[in-house]
Amino acid sequence: MNLSSSLMACLALAPLAQGARLSDRLESAHGRFLDDRRGAFTSLSDPFGVPPLAKIVLEDPRGRFSGPESWHRNVVSTVFWVGELPSENNPTPNTASAWDGNWQANFGGYDHPEKRDGFLPTGFVPALNPFYIALPYNDIGRDGRHRPEASTVIPWFWEDYRGEGISVCKDRWVAIHHEGRVCYAQWEDVGPFETDHFQYVFGKDAPRPNRNQNAGIDLSPAVRDFLGLRSGESVEWRFTHDREVPAGPWRDWSPEPGLPRR
């Protein structure tokens, strides 16, 4: 029975009391019609098909970076640099990074680990931040898409998400502590050795065994020199937010003066 027929049937069954007004009869018919419709959908909690409210996801990773538990402690560090060629302990050339196929060209040249002018390589001023690090996780898989677990394990994933295949890890700020000094650097490459160890990078696991004394972080020459360490020494590190990055030589490479890049 269609809507029109249902209304007519209900109207016909409406009480025909002496002197009943048409408006009263219509109101009675409408009530009968609604009761009939409700009865036809007794198994449904929402017979009129109203969509549910959108689920609001509140993501605030700031607290995850502030407590003492957020530090990764006693992590062996190694030194790497833009333009580094393959070796026994570094099988992957660093002319490109995991997220930048033209890393050395975009950096502006070879970040020589020995020929230094302060925190910079001798002979040129880098176009990119010379304070950089590598950690053993790549949020982009071989297929060019985000890894299946990325949105779950990376605390800031949805906060920084800019589209499929665009890394939310690249340029992330990291604080590195060694013997009373703290240096700030940006995550620019993946390693040492591993590319999928999210249980360590975002969790509490130790770095996986490797031939570099189980190293868990690669540091640029500028980070090495600021902290006054040698390759193979242990450090502590944690992620940090932009607003927590203090003034220092690592802030001179921002797109806007006085503001660090993410």
N, C-alpha and C positions, 0 to 999 in steps of 0.2 A: 504494500500500500504506500503510495507516495505521500508527500507532505500535505498536499492540497486535500487529498481524500481523507487523510487522518483528521484534519481540522474539521472537515465537513461532517464526518461521522461523530466527532465529539460534540459538535454544535447541535447535531440532531438529537443527541442524547441529553443535552442540557435540560434542566428542569424548565417546564413551561408554566410556571406558576402564574396565576392571574395577575396581570399588571406588571410582570417582570420586564425590566428594561433591557434593550438590546445590549447595552454595555455590560450588564450583569451576566447575561447569557454568554457573551464573548469571553468574559473573564473566567467563567466556569469552564467553558470549552478549552481555554488555554491551559488551565490547571490540569484538566484530564489529559491533554496532549503531552504535557511535560511528564506526568506520572507514567504515561505509556512509554515515552522515550527512555526514562530512567529504568523502567522494568526490562527493557530490551538490552540494557548494557550492565546488568547486575554483576557480571564477571570482570568488569573493567573498573579500575580505580579512577580513571580519568576518561569518561565516555566522550568528552568533547575534544580530545586530542591536543590539549594544551602542552607545548613542549616544556621540559623541565628547565629551571634556571641554569645558566652556565655555571660550571664549577670554577670558583676563583682560587688560583694557586698563588699563595704568598711565598715568595722566594727572597730571603734576606740572608745571604751567606756571610754578612759582616762579622757576626759573632763567632763564626767558625775560624776566623783568622786571628782573633785577639787573645785567646787564652794560652797559658803555658803548654797545654796539650797539643796546640797546633804546630809546634816546632818538630821537625824531623831532626833527631839528634844523632851525633856520632856517625855522620855520613861521610864516607871517603870521597874527596873531590879530585877531579883531574882537570887539566887545563887544555882547552881547545881554542881554535881561532878561525876567523873567516879566511878562506883560501887555503887552509891546511890540506895537504895532499895525503892520500892513503898511506898507512903504515901498519905494522903488525898489531899495534894496540888501537889503531883507528882505521878500520877497513873502509870507511865511507869518506869520500872527499868532501871538504867543506866549502867548495866553490858554490854549491847550492845548499839550501837548508830544506828541511821537511816541508816548509810552507812558502819558500821563495826560491824558484828555479834560477834566479839571477842574483843570488845573495851577495857574492863578491862584487859584482858590478854595481849593484844598488848601494852597497856599503861604501864604495868609492875606491876600493883597492884591497891589497893584502894586509891583513892586520898582524903584522910581524910580531911574534911574541918576545923578541929580544931587542929589536931596534925600536926604542920607544922615546917619545917626547912627552914626559909626564905620563898621563894615562892614555895618550894617543900614540898611534904608530907614527914613526918618523916619515916626513915627506908629504903628508896630506891630512886634511881634516875630514874624518868620516862623515858621510851623509846620514848615517844611522847611528843609533846609540852604541858606543863601544862597550857599555856595561850590559853584557848579555850572558845568558846561561842556556843549558840544555837539560831537559829532564826526560826520563824514559817512558814517555807516553805521547802518542799522536792521536788526537781526537778524530782525524780524518783517515779512513781506511783506504785500502788499495783501489777500491772502486770509486774513490773521489767523494764518498758520502760520509756523514758522521758515523762513527762506530755505534753499534746497537746500544751499548751501555753508556755512551757519552752523556746523554741527557740525564741519566740517573746518578752517575758518579761525580760529575763536575759540578761543584756547588753553584757556580755562577752561570751555568749553561744558558738558561732561558733569559737571564738578565742581559747577556751579551749576544744572544743568537741573532745573526744577520742573514740567515739563509742556509740552505743545504750546501755542504761542501766548503763553507767558510769557517776557518778555525776560530774557536773561542778561547784557545790556549795561547796563540801567538800574541806577543806583546804584554802578557800578564806580568805584573810586577811581583818580584820575589825579594825577600830580605834574607841576607846571608850573614851569619855571625861566626867570627873566629877570634878567639883570644881577646875579647873585650871590644872588638870593632864590628860594626854592622855596615854592610854595603847593600845597596839596592840595585837591582838589575832586572832586565826584561827577558822573559822566556821567548827565545827565538829559534830554537832547534830541538831535535829529539835525540836522546841518548843519555848516557853511554850504553851502547849495544842494543838495549831493549826498546820496543816501540809500543808496548801494550800493557805495561805494568801499572795499571790504575790502582791496584791494591796498595802499592807503595806511595805513589805520587799523591793520591787523595785519601789514603788510609793510613794504617799503622804498620803495614808489613815492612820488613827490611828489604833493601835492594837485592835483587837476585845475584847469585854468584857469577862473577866474570873474571877475566884475566887481568883486570886493572884493580886488583885488591877489593873486588866487589863494589866498585865505585858507583855512586848513586846520583851524581850531579857533575856536569861539565861547567867550568867557569872560564870566562874570557880573560885575556891578559890584563885588561883594566881592572876587573874584579880581583884577580890575583894580586896585582900590585897595590890596590887600595887596602886589602886585608893583610898584605905582607906574608903570604903563604907560598908554599911550594906544592906542585902537583903531587898528590898522594896524601896530603894532610886532611884531617877531618874537620868538618864544619857542621853548623846547624843552619837549617833554612826553613822558611815558611812563606806561604802566599800572603800578600798584603794588598790593601786597596789603594787606589790612586791618591785619595786624600791623606793617607798615612805616610806617603813618601815625602821625606823631608828635603830641604834644599841640599844640593850636593852636585858633584860633577856629572852624575847620571841624569840630571834634569836639563842639561844644555841642548838636548836633541829633541825637544818637544815642538809640535807644529805651532803652538802659541807660546810666546815668552812667559816663563814662570809657571807653566802648567806641564806636568808630566803626561806623556802619552799613556793610554791604558796598558 
